[in-house]
């Protein structure tokens, strides 16, 4: 009998080892709450990381914008000064025989030279157009003409000077471009 009892006891022990231990209701609800809290934490953690990255990008973008604003703060003033320099250039190139007017023109030339020096110090450069190849980024074609002795798309005449300010276009040059319009009409 003792052997039978011992065998029965061993069999019951084996069954208990292989069977899952049933969870109590309280443990199941705690486990579900834990899983929900973990999911919530993961969501909040992800949204925090995204928000932090967005904020860092915002800080970089605003810093770059402030740098650009400071770099180009005087652009509108310089655009107006360029127009004044153009007027002085036209006045200086005026032909006259009157000695008094010649003296005034010498004074105007000195003032004009001072303006040009100030503009150069601020980063304004005149665009070299005459004889250069037409570039729509820096030149505005005011007129076209054809000269057989020159290459096509070469600038024949500069009507108004163009200027750059640091790495920006302040004002494009108004130019007359060498273009064979007769050949284009025949092709059409």
N, CA, C and O atoms as a DFTB+ gen file, in Angstrom:
752 C
 N C O
     1  1       0.791      -1.183       0.000
     2  2       0.000       0.000       0.000
     3  2       0.836       1.250       0.000
     4  3       0.531       2.252      -0.647
     5  1       1.838       1.151       0.708
     6  2       2.706       2.314       0.743
     7  2       3.270       2.593      -0.639
     8  3       3.458       3.747      -1.025
     9  1       3.537       1.530      -1.374
    10  2       4.065       1.697      -2.724
    11  2       3.021       2.351      -3.609
    12  3       3.338       3.244      -4.396
    13  1       1.810       1.923      -3.487
    14  2       0.735       2.493      -4.299
    15  2       0.525       3.967      -3.966
    16  3       0.336       4.801      -4.852
    17  1       0.561       4.257      -2.722
    18  2       0.411       5.655      -2.292
    19  2       1.580       6.516      -2.812
    20  3       1.405       7.651      -3.254
    21  1       2.724       5.941      -2.738
    22  2       3.911       6.666      -3.206
    23  2       3.814       6.918      -4.708
    24  3       4.115       8.018      -5.172
    25  1       3.398       5.915      -5.466
    26  2       3.257       6.071      -6.923
    27  2       2.180       7.105      -7.262
    28  3       2.368       7.950      -8.136
    29  1       1.079       7.025      -6.574
    30  2      -0.002       7.973      -6.795
    31  2       0.468       9.395      -6.479
    32  3       0.121      10.341      -7.186
    33  1       1.237       9.532      -5.443
    34  2       1.751      10.840      -5.050
    35  2       2.676      11.402      -6.121
    36  3       2.613      12.587      -6.449
    37  1       3.535      10.542      -6.661
    38  2       4.467      10.958      -7.718
    39  2       3.712      11.375      -8.981
    40  3       4.073      12.361      -9.623
    41  1       2.689      10.644      -9.330
    42  2       1.888      10.970     -10.506
    43  2       1.190      12.319     -10.323
    44  3       1.136      13.113     -11.262
    45  1       0.685      12.575      -9.194
    46  2       0.025      13.856      -8.911
    47  2       1.031      15.005      -8.983
    48  3       0.722      16.101      -9.451
    49  1       2.225      14.723      -8.514
    50  2       3.281      15.745      -8.554
    51  2       3.637      16.087     -10.003
    52  3       3.803      17.257     -10.347
    53  1       3.751      15.059     -10.847
    54  2       4.076      15.275     -12.266
    55  2       2.972      16.068     -12.953
    56  3       3.262      16.970     -13.738
    57  1       1.737      15.753     -12.676
    58  2       0.615      16.475     -13.258
    59  2       0.633      17.940     -12.839
    60  3       0.331      18.825     -13.639
    61  1       0.975      18.181     -11.626
    62  2       1.023      19.568     -11.125
    63  2       2.140      20.348     -11.806
    64  3       1.982      21.540     -12.069
    65  1       3.262      19.701     -12.097
    66  2       4.381      20.363     -12.755
    67  2       4.025      20.734     -14.196
    68  3       4.376      21.824     -14.648
    69  1       3.353      19.872     -14.907
    70  2       3.021      20.118     -16.314
    71  2       1.843      21.064     -16.453
    72  3       1.792      21.804     -17.435
    73  1       0.922      21.083     -15.556
    74  2      -0.224      21.986     -15.626
    75  2       0.221      23.402     -15.295
    76  3       1.102      23.623     -14.464
    77  1      -0.424      24.368     -15.979
    78  2      -0.148      25.767     -15.653
    79  2      -0.796      26.083     -14.325
    80  3      -1.868      25.590     -13.974
    81  1      -0.116      26.897     -13.640
    82  2      -0.658      27.303     -12.357
    83  2      -1.714      28.352     -12.649
    84  3      -1.398      29.370     -13.266
    85  1      -2.900      28.155     -12.251
    86  2      -3.950      29.121     -12.554
    87  2      -3.698      30.422     -11.807
    88  3      -3.380      30.433     -10.618
    89  1      -3.858      31.561     -12.572
    90  2      -3.659      32.879     -11.979
    91  2      -4.910      33.296     -11.261
    92  3      -6.036      32.970     -11.638
    93  1      -4.668      34.001     -10.254
    94  2      -5.798      34.549      -9.529
    95  2      -6.335      35.736     -10.322
    96  3      -5.593      36.336     -11.099
    97  1      -7.565      36.075     -10.151
    98  2      -8.207      37.185     -10.855
    99  2      -7.482      38.492     -10.590
   100  3      -7.325      39.318     -11.489
   101  1      -7.059      38.669      -9.400
   102  2      -6.364      39.910      -9.018
   103  2      -5.045      40.044      -9.765
   104  3      -4.699      41.137     -10.213
   105  1      -4.303      38.944      -9.907
   106  2      -3.037      38.968     -10.625
   107  2      -3.264      39.267     -12.109
   108  3      -2.490      40.003     -12.719
   109  1      -4.326      38.696     -12.690
   110  2      -4.644      38.944     -14.102
   111  2      -4.935      40.425     -14.329
   112  3      -4.435      41.006     -15.292
   113  1      -5.715      41.031     -13.481
   114  2      -6.042      42.446     -13.657
   115  2      -4.819      43.328     -13.465
   116  3      -4.668      44.340     -14.150
   117  1      -3.936      42.948     -12.529
   118  2      -2.686      43.708     -12.345
   119  2      -1.795      43.609     -13.578
   120  3      -1.169      44.587     -13.989
   121  1      -1.749      42.423     -14.156
   122  2      -0.946      42.204     -15.354
   123  2      -1.494      43.027     -16.530
   124  3      -0.716      43.616     -17.280
   125  1      -2.807      43.074     -16.698
   126  2      -3.429      43.865     -17.758
   127  2      -3.169      45.350     -17.554
   128  3      -2.873      46.070     -18.507
   129  1      -3.278      45.802     -16.327
   130  2      -2.984      47.213     -16.023
   131  2      -1.540      47.539     -16.341
   132  3      -1.233      48.594     -16.897
   133  1      -0.655      46.618     -15.979
   134  2       0.768      46.822     -16.259
   135  2       1.003      46.969     -17.763
   136  3       1.737      47.860     -18.191
   137  1       0.395      46.114     -18.551
   138  2       0.554      46.175     -20.015
   139  2       0.006      47.483     -20.574
   140  3       0.619      48.087     -21.454
   141  1      -1.152      47.928     -20.065
   142  2      -1.725      49.195     -20.519
   143  2      -0.819      50.356     -20.161
   144  3      -0.590      51.244     -20.982
   145  1      -0.304      50.356     -18.948
   146  2       0.602      51.430     -18.523
   147  2       1.880      51.440     -19.357
   148  3       2.398      52.500     -19.709
   149  1       2.375      50.252     -19.663
   150  2       3.595      50.160     -20.479
   151  2       3.347      50.721     -21.882
   152  3       4.188      51.449     -22.411
   153  1       2.199      50.388     -22.491
   154  2       1.850      50.926     -23.812
   155  2       1.727      52.446     -23.772
   156  3       2.219      53.143     -24.659
   157  1       1.069      52.948     -22.737
   158  2       0.921      54.402     -22.582
   159  2       2.275      55.074     -22.443
   160  3       2.528      56.119     -23.043
   161  1       3.137      54.469     -21.649
   162  2       4.482      55.019     -21.458
   163  2       5.245      55.044     -22.776
   164  3       5.912      56.031     -23.086
   165  1       5.154      53.969     -23.552
   166  2       5.842      53.909     -24.843
   167  2       5.338      54.995     -25.787
   168  3       6.127      55.642     -26.475
   169  1       4.021      55.194     -25.817
   170  2       3.443      56.241     -26.672
   171  2       3.934      57.615     -26.246
   172  3       4.338      58.427     -27.079
   173  1       3.897      57.870     -24.941
   174  2       4.335      59.179     -24.444
   175  2       5.829      59.394     -24.676
   176  3       6.270      60.499     -24.990
   177  1       6.578      58.343     -24.520
   178  2       8.017      58.437     -24.752
   179  2       8.299      58.771     -26.217
   180  3       9.135      59.626     -26.509
   181  1       7.605      58.102     -27.134
   182  2       7.780      58.377     -28.568
   183  2       7.374      59.807     -28.915
   184  3       8.072      60.492     -29.663
   185  1       6.251      60.250     -28.372
   186  2       5.808      61.613     -28.675
   187  2       6.779      62.639     -28.078
   188  3       6.992      63.699     -28.668
   189  1       7.362      62.341     -26.929
   190  2       8.357      63.240     -26.339
   191  2       9.583      63.350     -27.235
   192  3      10.095      64.444     -27.470
   193  1      10.045      62.220     -27.726
   194  2      11.229      62.222     -28.598
   195  2      10.943      63.028     -29.863
   196  3      11.786      63.818     -30.287
   197  1       9.773      62.843     -30.472
   198  2       9.414      63.603     -31.670
   199  2       9.329      65.097     -31.373
   200  3       9.842      65.925     -32.126
   201  1       8.677      65.424     -30.272
   202  2       8.532      66.823     -29.889
   203  2       9.895      67.461     -29.635
   204  3      10.130      68.602     -30.031
   205  1      10.770      66.749     -28.995
   206  2      12.113      67.257     -28.718
   207  2      12.871      67.502     -30.024
   208  3      13.541      68.524     -30.171
   209  1      12.766      66.569     -30.969
   210  2      13.438      66.726     -32.268
   211  2      12.860      67.916     -33.026
   212  3      13.608      68.684     -33.631
   213  1      11.534      68.078     -33.001
   214  2      10.904      69.225     -33.661
   215  2      11.387      70.536     -33.042
   216  3      11.648      71.505     -33.755
   217  1      11.502      70.562     -31.743
   218  2      11.954      71.772     -31.065
   219  2      13.402      72.099     -31.419
   220  3      13.736      73.266     -31.627
   221  1      14.256      71.097     -31.488
   222  2      15.652      71.316     -31.876
   223  2      15.725      71.850     -33.308
   224  3      16.507      72.759     -33.586
   225  1      14.923      71.298     -34.217
   226  2      14.885      71.792     -35.596
   227  2      14.395      73.240     -35.639
   228  3      14.917      74.058     -36.397
   229  1      13.397      73.545     -34.828
   230  2      12.872      74.915     -34.757
   231  2      13.963      75.880     -34.286
   232  3      14.114      76.966     -34.845
   233  1      14.711      75.492     -33.273
   234  2      15.788      76.357     -32.773
   235  2      16.843      76.604     -33.853
   236  3      17.312      77.730     -34.018
   237  1      17.212      75.558     -34.583
   238  2      18.205      75.712     -35.651
   239  2      17.689      76.629     -36.747
   240  3      18.410      77.498     -37.236
   241  1      16.410      76.424     -37.133
   242  2      15.819      77.231     -38.201
   243  2      15.742      78.701     -37.814
   244  3      16.071      79.571     -38.620
   245  1      15.312      78.985     -36.591
   246  2      15.220      80.388     -36.171
   247  2      16.601      81.021     -36.042
   248  3      16.764      82.206     -36.335
   249  1      17.592      80.253     -35.611
   250  2      18.954      80.789     -35.535
   251  2      19.469      81.146     -36.924
   252  3      20.097      82.190     -37.102
   253  1      19.207      80.284     -37.913
   254  2      19.626      80.564     -39.291
   255  2      18.911      81.796     -39.837
   256  3      19.519      82.618     -40.524
   257  1      17.620      81.924     -39.532
   258  2      16.862      83.089     -40.003
   259  2      17.408      84.376     -39.387
   260  3      17.513      85.394     -40.072
   261  1      17.752      84.339     -38.114
   262  2      18.322      85.534     -37.469
   263  2      19.654      85.921     -38.090
   264  3      19.946      87.103     -38.277
   265  1      20.452      84.923     -38.405
   266  2      21.748      85.195     -39.043
   267  2      21.527      85.845     -40.409
   268  3      22.205      86.815     -40.750
   269  1      20.585      85.320     -41.191
   270  2      20.293      85.900     -42.510
   271  2      19.760      87.325     -42.380
   272  3      20.131      88.205     -43.157
   273  1      18.886      87.548     -41.395
   274  2      18.338      88.893     -41.198
   275  2      19.446      89.888     -40.893
   276  3      19.453      90.998     -41.424
   277  1      20.375      89.495     -40.044
   278  2      21.495      90.399     -39.726
   279  2      22.413      90.592     -40.931
   280  3      22.893      91.695     -41.190
   281  1      22.649      89.501     -41.666
   282  2      23.556      89.562     -42.807
   283  2      23.032      90.483     -43.900
   284  3      23.802      91.219     -44.517
   285  1      21.712      90.445     -44.143
   286  2      21.123      91.222     -45.234
   287  2      20.263      92.383     -44.732
   288  3      19.364      92.830     -45.446
   289  1      20.516      92.871     -43.540
   290  2      19.691      93.924     -42.934
   291  2      19.698      95.214     -43.751
   292  3      18.680      95.902     -43.825
   293  1      20.810      95.543     -44.354
   294  2      20.918      96.822     -45.068
   295  2      20.618      96.705     -46.562
   296  3      20.927      97.624     -47.320
   297  1      20.029      95.606     -46.996
   298  2      19.787      95.392     -48.425
   299  2      18.907      96.474     -49.044
   300  3      19.234      96.975     -50.120
   301  1      17.814      96.846     -48.407
   302  2      16.911      97.836     -49.005
   303  2      17.584      99.206     -49.120
   304  3      17.379      99.914     -50.106
   305  1      18.377      99.577     -48.130
   306  2      19.113     100.843     -48.196
   307  2      20.119     100.818     -49.349
   308  3      20.253     101.795     -50.087
   309  1      20.809      99.716     -49.493
   310  2      21.809      99.607     -50.554
   311  2      21.161      99.622     -51.941
   312  3      21.748     100.142     -52.889
   313  1      19.966      99.061     -52.067
   314  2      19.253      99.127     -53.350
   315  2      18.986     100.578     -53.738
   316  3      19.106     100.945     -54.907
   317  1      18.628     101.390     -52.767
   318  2      18.373     102.805     -53.034
   319  2      19.674     103.550     -53.348
   320  3      19.686     104.425     -54.215
   321  1      20.758     103.220     -52.664
   322  2      22.042     103.872     -52.936
   323  2      22.567     103.522     -54.324
   324  3      23.207     104.353     -54.969
   325  1      22.309     102.326     -54.782
   326  2      22.736     101.916     -56.123
   327  2      22.071     102.803     -57.172
   328  3      22.700     103.183     -58.158
   329  1      20.809     103.126     -56.959
   330  2      20.104     104.012     -57.891
   331  2      20.746     105.398     -57.902
   332  3      20.844     106.019     -58.960
   333  1      21.183     105.891     -56.748
   334  2      21.849     107.195     -56.661
   335  2      23.192     107.150     -57.389
   336  3      23.555     108.094     -58.090
   337  1      23.919     106.059     -57.224
   338  2      25.212     105.910     -57.908
   339  2      25.006     105.928     -59.421
   340  3      25.807     106.518     -60.145
   341  1      23.947     105.291     -59.903
   342  2      23.661     105.307     -61.346
   343  2      23.422     106.736     -61.837
   344  3      23.897     107.112     -62.909
   345  1      22.696     107.520     -61.067
   346  2      22.442     108.920     -61.455
   347  2      23.750     109.696     -61.494
   348  3      23.983     110.476     -62.418
   349  1      24.604     109.489     -60.498
   350  2      25.902     110.162     -60.500
   351  2      26.742     109.729     -61.702
   352  3      27.412     110.557     -62.318
   353  1      26.710     108.438     -62.039
   354  2      27.472     107.957     -63.202
   355  2      27.023     108.660     -64.478
   356  3      27.852     109.078     -65.286
   357  1      25.712     108.790     -64.658
   358  2      25.195     109.468     -65.851
   359  2      25.591     110.945     -65.852
   360  3      25.943     111.498     -66.894
   361  1      25.534     111.573     -64.691
   362  2      25.883     112.997     -64.590
   363  2      27.354     113.221     -64.893
   364  3      27.704     114.167     -65.599
   365  1      28.206     112.376     -64.377
   366  2      29.657     112.523     -64.584
   367  2      30.022     112.363     -66.051
   368  3      30.922     113.047     -66.540
   369  1      29.346     111.482     -66.754
   370  2      29.651     111.222     -68.160
   371  2      29.054     112.262     -69.108
   372  3      29.183     112.143     -70.326
   373  1      28.413     113.264     -68.555
   374  2      27.826     114.321     -69.364
   375  2      28.947     115.184     -69.973
   376  3      29.902     115.538     -69.282
   377  1      28.827     115.513     -71.247
   378  2      29.820     116.341     -71.946
   379  2      29.416     117.810     -71.840
   380  3      28.259     118.169     -72.063
   381  1      30.392     118.651     -71.495
   382  2      30.138     120.090     -71.402
   383  2      31.415     120.874     -71.663
   384  3      32.522     120.376     -71.460
   385  1      31.235     122.135     -72.126
   386  2      32.367     123.035     -72.344
   387  2      32.419     124.108     -71.258
   388  3      33.411     124.831     -71.167
   389  1      31.398     124.227     -70.450
   390  2      31.316     125.238     -69.405
   391  2      32.292     124.883     -68.272
   392  3      32.183     123.804     -67.689
   393  1      33.245     125.777     -67.950
   394  2      34.238     125.480     -66.904
   395  2      33.622     125.341     -65.510
   396  3      34.080     124.525     -64.710
   397  1      32.579     126.139     -65.215
   398  2      31.933     126.022     -63.904
   399  2      31.270     124.648     -63.748
   400  3      31.379     124.001     -62.706
   401  1      30.593     124.233     -64.795
   402  2      29.919     122.942     -64.762
   403  2      30.932     121.803     -64.669
   404  3      30.670     120.792     -64.018
   405  1      32.100     121.964     -65.323
   406  2      33.157     120.956     -65.231
   407  2      33.638     120.811     -63.790
   408  3      33.913     119.700     -63.335
   409  1      33.739     121.938     -63.066
   410  2      34.156     121.889     -61.658
   411  2      33.111     121.149     -60.809
   412  3      33.451     120.375     -59.915
   413  1      31.833     121.408     -61.112
   414  2      30.775     120.683     -60.401
   415  2      30.873     119.182     -60.683
   416  3      30.716     118.352     -59.788
   417  1      31.134     118.861     -61.939
   418  2      31.231     117.448     -62.314
   419  2      32.399     116.759     -61.608
   420  3      32.313     115.581     -61.263
   421  1      33.481     117.490     -61.397
   422  2      34.615     116.929     -60.649
   423  2      34.185     116.628     -59.206
   424  3      34.538     115.583     -58.660
   425  1      33.438     117.527     -58.600
   426  2      32.915     117.292     -57.246
   427  2      31.963     116.111     -57.211
   428  3      32.011     115.289     -56.296
   429  1      31.091     116.030     -58.222
   430  2      30.172     114.897     -58.304
   431  2      30.927     113.574     -58.445
   432  3      30.546     112.554     -57.871
   433  1      32.005     113.622     -59.225
   434  2      32.810     112.416     -59.420
   435  2      33.439     111.966     -58.100
   436  3      33.520     110.767     -57.831
   437  1      33.879     112.904     -57.286
   438  2      34.454     112.567     -55.976
   439  2      33.386     111.952     -55.060
   440  3      33.636     110.959     -54.376
   441  1      32.199     112.556     -55.059
   442  2      31.100     112.021     -54.239
   443  2      30.735     110.620     -54.720
   444  3      30.529     109.712     -53.915
   445  1      30.656     110.454     -56.030
   446  2      30.313     109.157     -56.612
   447  2      31.345     108.095     -56.223
   448  3      30.991     106.959     -55.909
   449  1      32.609     108.474     -56.246
   450  2      33.670     107.530     -55.880
   451  2      33.548     107.118     -54.408
   452  3      33.786     105.961     -54.061
   453  1      33.176     108.068     -53.550
   454  2      32.968     107.746     -52.132
   455  2      31.796     106.771     -51.955
   456  3      31.879     105.823     -51.174
   457  1      30.714     107.016     -52.686
   458  2      29.573     106.098     -52.633
   459  2      29.993     104.693     -53.052
   460  3      29.637     103.713     -52.398
   461  1      30.747     104.597     -54.139
   462  2      31.178     103.291     -54.636
   463  2      32.071     102.576     -53.624
   464  3      31.972     101.361     -53.452
   465  1      32.932     103.322     -52.962
   466  2      33.803     102.738     -51.936
   467  2      32.976     102.188     -50.774
   468  3      33.240     101.092     -50.279
   469  1      31.975     102.956     -50.344
   470  2      31.096     102.511     -49.251
   471  2      30.346     101.250     -49.654
   472  3      30.236     100.306     -48.872
   473  1      29.830     101.241     -50.880
   474  2      29.091     100.071     -51.358
   475  2      29.979      98.825     -51.414
   476  3      29.550      97.729     -51.050
   477  1      31.215      99.006     -51.873
   478  2      32.144      97.873     -51.939
   479  2      32.444      97.329     -50.546
   480  3      32.507      96.116     -50.351
   481  1      32.631      98.230     -49.573
   482  2      32.895      97.790     -48.196
   483  2      31.720      97.012     -47.622
   484  3      31.915      96.117     -46.801
   485  1      30.516      97.338     -48.038
   486  2      29.323      96.652     -47.546
   487  2      29.034      95.350     -48.294
   488  3      28.125      94.611     -47.918
   489  1      29.799      95.066     -49.348
   490  2      29.622      93.808     -50.076
   491  2      28.863      93.931     -51.378
   492  3      28.454      92.919     -51.947
   493  1      28.662      95.151     -51.867
   494  2      27.963      95.362     -53.140
   495  2      29.006      95.361     -54.256
   496  3      30.011      96.069     -54.193
   497  1      28.738      94.542     -55.282
   498  2      29.657      94.455     -56.430
   499  2      28.872      94.674     -57.705
   500  3      27.737      94.218     -57.847
   501  1      29.498      95.381     -58.628
   502  2      28.881      95.620     -59.934
   503  2      29.025      94.363     -60.785
   504  3      30.079      93.728     -60.805
   505  1      27.953      94.017     -61.486
   506  2      27.975      92.851     -62.377
   507  2      28.607      93.266     -63.696
   508  3      28.160      94.220     -64.332
   509  1      29.646      92.550     -64.105
   510  2      30.286      92.821     -65.389
   511  2      29.422      92.180     -66.462
   512  3      29.247      90.962     -66.491
   513  1      28.888      93.013     -67.341
   514  2      27.943      92.508     -68.336
   515  2      28.456      92.670     -69.757
   516  3      28.338      91.739     -70.554
   517  1      29.011      93.799     -70.094
   518  2      29.412      94.096     -71.459
   519  2      30.440      93.083     -71.958
   520  3      31.514      92.939     -71.375
   521  1      30.101      92.383     -73.042
   522  2      31.003      91.390     -73.624
   523  2      30.893      90.014     -72.983
   524  3      31.504      89.061     -73.467
   525  1      30.127      89.892     -71.908
   526  2      29.962      88.601     -71.237
   527  2      28.827      87.812     -71.880
   528  3      28.024      88.372     -72.627
   529  1      28.760      86.531     -71.595
   530  2      27.666      85.697     -72.089
   531  2      26.427      85.970     -71.244
   532  3      26.523      86.131     -70.027
   533  1      25.273      86.022     -71.888
   534  2      24.010      86.306     -71.210
   535  2      23.709      85.233     -70.177
   536  3      23.740      84.041     -70.484
   537  1      23.422      85.651     -68.961
   538  2      23.052      84.752     -67.863
   539  2      21.754      85.275     -67.251
   540  3      21.754      86.344     -66.640
   541  1      20.651      84.545     -67.404
   542  2      19.367      85.042     -66.895
   543  2      19.337      85.212     -65.374
   544  3      18.435      85.866     -64.849
   545  1      20.298      84.640     -64.666
   546  2      20.372      84.825     -63.218
   547  2      20.874      86.220     -62.841
   548  3      20.592      86.709     -61.747
   549  1      21.619      86.859     -63.748
   550  2      22.206      88.170     -63.454
   551  2      21.812      89.256     -64.439
   552  3      21.987      90.441     -64.158
   553  1      21.282      88.864     -65.585
   554  2      20.962      89.832     -66.635
   555  2      19.486      89.748     -67.011
   556  3      18.864      88.686     -66.985
   557  1      18.963      90.904     -67.357
   558  2      17.588      90.982     -67.878
   559  2      17.704      91.512     -69.303
   560  3      18.176      92.627     -69.526
   561  1      17.264      90.695     -70.272
   562  2      17.374      91.078     -71.678
   563  2      16.332      92.145     -71.986
   564  3      15.129      91.884     -71.966
   565  1      16.809      93.334     -72.267
   566  2      15.942      94.465     -72.582
   567  2      15.657      94.517     -74.079
   568  3      14.586      94.938     -74.516
   569  1      16.648      94.076     -74.851
   570  2      16.534      94.138     -76.306
   571  2      17.474      93.098     -76.900
   572  3      18.411      92.643     -76.244
   573  1      17.209      92.725     -78.161
   574  2      18.101      91.822     -78.892
   575  2      18.512      92.485     -80.194
   576  3      17.781      93.289     -80.772
   577  1      19.699      92.121     -80.632
   578  2      20.236      92.658     -81.877
   579  2      21.169      91.591     -82.436
   580  3      21.568      90.674     -81.718
   581  1      21.519      91.707     -83.721
   582  2      22.401      90.703     -84.311
   583  2      23.646      91.355     -84.877
   584  3      23.569      92.280     -85.686
   585  1      24.798      90.860     -84.440
   586  2      26.096      91.283     -84.937
   587  2      26.828      90.009     -85.351
   588  3      27.163      89.173     -84.511
   589  1      27.074      89.869     -86.662
   590  2      27.702      88.649     -87.183
   591  2      29.103      88.436     -86.639
   592  3      29.569      87.300     -86.557
   593  1      29.777      89.507     -86.269
   594  2      31.168      89.420     -85.818
   595  2      31.300      88.908     -84.385
   596  3      32.409      88.624     -83.933
   597  1      30.189      88.787     -83.669
   598  2      30.236      88.341     -82.271
   599  2      29.414      87.079     -82.103
   600  3      28.502      86.799     -82.882
   601  1      29.755      86.324     -81.071
   602  2      29.034      85.086     -80.776
   603  2      27.593      85.372     -80.374
   604  3      27.260      86.470     -79.928
   605  1      26.755      84.367     -80.541
   606  2      25.369      84.501     -80.114
   607  2      25.322      84.461     -78.577
   608  3      26.142      83.804     -77.936
   609  1      24.357      85.168     -78.011
   610  2      24.125      85.280     -76.561
   611  2      25.195      86.109     -75.843
   612  3      25.289      86.061     -74.617
   613  1      25.985      86.854     -76.579
   614  2      26.946      87.777     -75.959
   615  2      26.240      89.117     -75.764
   616  3      25.440      89.538     -76.600
   617  1      26.540      89.767     -74.669
   618  2      25.908      91.054     -74.362
   619  2      26.613      92.151     -75.162
   620  3      27.824      92.344     -75.052
   621  1      25.822      92.864     -75.970
   622  2      26.357      93.918     -76.826
   623  2      26.373      95.271     -76.131
   624  3      27.274      96.081     -76.350
   625  1      25.373      95.509     -75.295
   626  2      25.244      96.827     -74.662
   627  2      24.602      96.666     -73.286
   628  3      23.716      95.835     -73.088
   629  1      25.069      97.477     -72.346
   630  2      24.478      97.486     -71.013
   631  2      23.675      98.772     -70.863
   632  3      24.235      99.866     -70.913
   633  1      22.376      98.643     -70.682
   634  2      21.503      99.802     -70.549
   635  2      21.498     100.300     -69.108
   636  3      21.522     101.508     -68.872
   637  1      21.466      99.377     -68.139
   638  2      21.513      99.735     -66.723
   639  2      22.392      98.718     -66.009
   640  3      22.270      97.513     -66.232
   641  1      23.273      99.206     -65.153
   642  2      24.186      98.315     -64.424
   643  2      23.430      97.472     -63.407
   644  3      22.440      97.904     -62.816
   645  1      23.933      96.252     -63.225
   646  2      23.381      95.352     -62.220
   647  2      24.358      95.193     -61.076
   648  3      25.555      95.430     -61.236
   649  1      23.846      94.789     -59.914
   650  2      24.685      94.671     -58.718
   651  2      24.305      93.422     -57.928
   652  3      23.151      92.994     -57.918
   653  1      25.311      92.852     -57.267
   654  2      25.071      91.774     -56.313
   655  2      25.404      92.297     -54.928
   656  3      26.253      93.173     -54.763
   657  1      24.724      91.746     -53.942
   658  2      24.978      92.104     -52.540
   659  2      25.319      90.819     -51.800
   660  3      24.467      89.956     -51.590
   661  1      26.577      90.713     -51.414
   662  2      27.115      89.493     -50.808
   663  2      26.852      88.337     -51.776
   664  3      27.455      88.312     -52.849
   665  1      25.999      87.402     -51.452
   666  2      25.745      86.300     -52.380
   667  2      24.351      86.363     -52.998
   668  3      23.854      85.366     -53.523
   669  1      23.722      87.536     -52.935
   670  2      22.386      87.732     -53.505
   671  2      22.426      88.714     -54.667
   672  3      23.321      89.553     -54.766
   673  1      21.440      88.589     -55.538
   674  2      21.285      89.551     -56.625
   675  2      20.542      90.764     -56.079
   676  3      19.415      90.651     -55.597
   677  1      21.183      91.920     -56.160
   678  2      20.553      93.154     -55.690
   679  2      19.667      93.737     -56.792
   680  3      18.525      94.133     -56.556
   681  1      20.228      93.776     -57.995
   682  2      19.487      94.274     -59.149
   683  2      20.121      93.682     -60.410
   684  3      21.343      93.732     -60.553
   685  1      19.322      93.122     -61.334
   686  2      19.910      92.561     -62.550
   687  2      20.324      93.662     -63.533
   688  3      19.788      94.770     -63.509
   689  1      21.267      93.340     -64.375
   690  2      21.686      94.267     -65.428
   691  2      20.665      94.235     -66.557
   692  3      20.216      93.165     -66.970
   693  1      20.300      95.421     -67.054
   694  2      19.451      95.503     -68.253
   695  2      20.378      95.548     -69.452
   696  3      21.212      96.447     -69.565
   697  1      20.234      94.569     -70.359
   698  2      21.216      94.423     -71.427
   699  2      20.559      94.194     -72.785
   700  3      19.394      93.811     -72.894
   701  1      21.375      94.452     -73.821
   702  2      21.005      94.124     -75.203
   703  2      21.846      92.905     -75.576
   704  3      23.069      92.915     -75.440
   705  1      21.172      91.856     -76.047
   706  2      21.834      90.573     -76.286
   707  2      21.968      90.320     -77.781
   708  3      21.080      90.669     -78.559
   709  1      23.076      89.715     -78.176
   710  2      23.334      89.344     -79.565
   711  2      22.566      88.053     -79.867
   712  3      22.912      86.982     -79.367
   713  1      21.532      88.171     -80.681
   714  2      20.683      87.026     -80.982
   715  2      20.291      87.084     -82.458
   716  3      19.842      88.122     -82.943
   717  1      20.459      85.985     -83.159
   718  2      20.092      85.919     -84.572
   719  2      18.599      85.618     -84.672
   720  3      18.184      84.459     -84.650
   721  1      17.807      86.665     -84.782
   722  2      16.351      86.496     -84.847
   723  2      15.900      86.089     -86.240
   724  3      14.849      85.464     -86.380
   725  1      16.660      86.424     -87.271
   726  2      16.288      86.056     -88.645
   727  2      16.375      84.550     -88.832
   728  3      15.509      83.959     -89.477
   729  1      17.388      83.929     -88.288
   730  2      17.549      82.470     -88.393
   731  2      16.414      81.757     -87.675
   732  3      15.949      80.713     -88.133
   733  1      15.971      82.301     -86.573
   734  2      14.872      81.688     -85.821
   735  2      13.555      81.788     -86.591
   736  3      12.745      80.861     -86.557
   737  1      13.341      82.900     -87.281
   738  2      12.108      83.071     -88.051
   739  2      12.066      82.098     -89.227
   740  3      11.009      81.555     -89.548
   741  1      13.225      81.874     -89.877
   742  2      13.291      80.969     -91.016
   743  2      13.013      79.542     -90.581
   744  3      12.338      78.799     -91.292
   745  1      13.532      79.145     -89.404
   746  2      13.309      77.791     -88.884
   747  2      11.847      77.543     -88.563
   748  3      11.357      76.427     -88.735
   749  1      11.146      78.561     -88.102
   750  2       9.751      78.398     -87.753
   751  2       8.924      78.255     -88.998
   752  3       7.705      78.106     -88.915
